[in-house]
Amino acid sequence: MPNEKNGITVKSLLRPSSDCQHGIIYYCISCRHRSKMFSSHIRLHTSLWDGSGPCVASVRERVEADLARIRHIAENSCDRHDLGEIVKVFRSRQGEMRLKEYISCCVTHLTHDGRFGTGRNYSAALSSIEKYMGDADPALCDINTQWVHRYREWLATRHKSLNTISFHMRVLKAVLHKASSQGLIANADYFNGISTGNAATKKRAVTTDTIHKLSTLDLSLKPEMDLARDIFLFSIMTRGMSFVDIAFLRNENVCDGYLTYRRRKTRRLMTIRVEPQAAAIIAKYNSVKRKWLFPILANTEYSHDIKTDNGLKEYSDIETADKEIYDNYVRAINTYNRRLLRLGKLIGLETRLTSYVARHTWATLVHKKNVPISVISAALGHSSERTTLIYLADIDNREVDTANRLLLNDLF
C-alpha cells in the first residue's frame, strides 16, 4: 500500500510474528534515502494480508486512513525531513480513532481468531453503546471518567441489573485497555469507583424430593426430554459436572470404572469414580459409532484435538473452537435449558431448572452431609474455595435463619 508524493513515500507492510500465523502492520516513511518504520499496532492474520472480505476491508480502510494522515502531517510539517517528528505528531493524533469503529474492528479480529464467545460479548457491548450514542461515534481520546460514568448511569436508567451493567463496564474496560496497550490512547484508568464484578445472585438448588420426582417421571414417549432429564441427573451423579464438560465427553474419557476429563473453565484435571447410577445412564446412550459419550453434539466435527498428559484426546477450549462447533454448542445448551424448564413445569416445580441447578444441588446436598468445603471445592473443580463459598452462602443463611427462629420460639 505505497503512497508517494513530493519525494515522500509512505507505505505499509506486514511483519509476521514468531508463530508465522499473525503479523503486525508497520508503516514506513521514506524521504531522501532516509526511512523510518514504526508499528501501527494492528494485528492481522498473515493469510488475510493479500485477501479480501469484511475483515480485510475494515483493516484496509484503517490503514489507508492512517497513511493519508501521515501524508497530511508530512506535507504540513515545518521540516518534512524530520521523520521522527512526523511519527510523533501522528502518534499524538491516533486517538482520533472512533470508539464504535474500534470495537467493531475488535469483533472482526476476535471472530477471525475463533474467539467467538468474546466476540459475541464485544458485539453485545457495541450494540449497547450504539443505542446510547445514536449516530454519534466519539473519538477514543474523548472517552474519559465522566463519559464512562454517564454511560453507566444511562444503563441504570434502562433498569438493567447490576450484573448486566457490570458486564458492559467490563467489556468497555477491556476495550479501552486494549486501545491503550496499542498506543491509541494515553491511558484507560477511567473506572475508579465503578464496580465491574458480579453481584451475588440467588443460587437455586432443588431438594431430594424433586430429584426423585424427576428420576421417576415417565418420559418414554418423549426421548428428547428423557435425554435432558438424564443429563441433569448425570451432572448430579458426577459431582455437579458442567454441561459444557458433559457435552464434550468422549468414549475414551471413561476407563476402568473412572471418568477422567479436564474442566473447560479452569483446565483442572478431574477424575471421578463412575457410580452404578451414572454407569446406567452412560450405557443407555453408549455408541461406538459416535465420538461423543452423549448425543448432544453428535453431528459435529472439529480440528482442535490435543493430546493431554494422560493420553486422552480432548477439545482444547470452547472459546477457540471452530465457528460451526461453537454455534452448535450454543444451540445445544439453549435447547437443554428450554427442556429443563419444561421438565420443571411437568413436576410442578416453582424453581426454574437450569443447567447450573444440578451443580448447585450437588454442592448443597453434600454440604448438608457435613462434607468439608475444601473437599466440595476440589470436587467441583473450583480454582478457589471463595467460589465454593458463593455456592453455599444461601445454605448457611437458611441454617442461621432456622436457628434464629428456634431461639425466638424459646424466648417468646
URJOTA-V719157 format. One record per pair of residues at least 12 apart in sequence whose C-alpha atoms are under 6 Angstrom apart, sorted by the first residue. I is the first residue (numbers start at 0). J is the second residue. If there is no record, write none. Layout:
BEGIN
i=I j=J
i=I j=J
END
This chain:
BEGIN
i=7 j=29
i=7 j=30
i=8 j=28
i=8 j=29
i=9 j=27
i=9 j=28
i=10 j=26
i=10 j=27
i=11 j=25
i=11 j=26
i=12 j=24
i=12 j=25
i=20 j=44
i=20 j=45
i=21 j=43
i=21 j=44
i=21 j=45
i=22 j=42
i=22 j=43
i=22 j=45
i=23 j=41
i=23 j=42
i=24 j=39
i=24 j=41
i=25 j=37
i=25 j=38
i=25 j=39
i=40 j=181
i=54 j=107
i=93 j=183
i=94 j=139
i=94 j=140
i=94 j=183
i=94 j=184
i=95 j=138
i=96 j=138
i=96 j=139
i=97 j=136
i=97 j=137
i=97 j=138
i=97 j=139
i=98 j=137
i=98 j=138
i=98 j=139
i=106 j=118
i=113 j=319
i=113 j=320
i=114 j=318
i=114 j=319
i=116 j=318
i=124 j=167
i=140 j=184
i=143 j=189
i=144 j=189
i=162 j=197
i=162 j=198
i=165 j=195
i=168 j=195
i=169 j=195
i=175 j=187
i=203 j=356
i=204 j=356
i=204 j=359
i=204 j=360
i=205 j=360
i=233 j=277
i=235 j=357
i=235 j=361
i=236 j=277
i=239 j=357
i=239 j=358
i=239 j=361
i=246 j=295
i=248 j=291
i=248 j=292
i=249 j=290
i=249 j=291
i=249 j=292
i=250 j=292
i=256 j=273
i=257 j=271
i=257 j=272
i=257 j=273
i=258 j=270
i=258 j=271
i=336 j=353
i=339 j=352
i=340 j=352
END
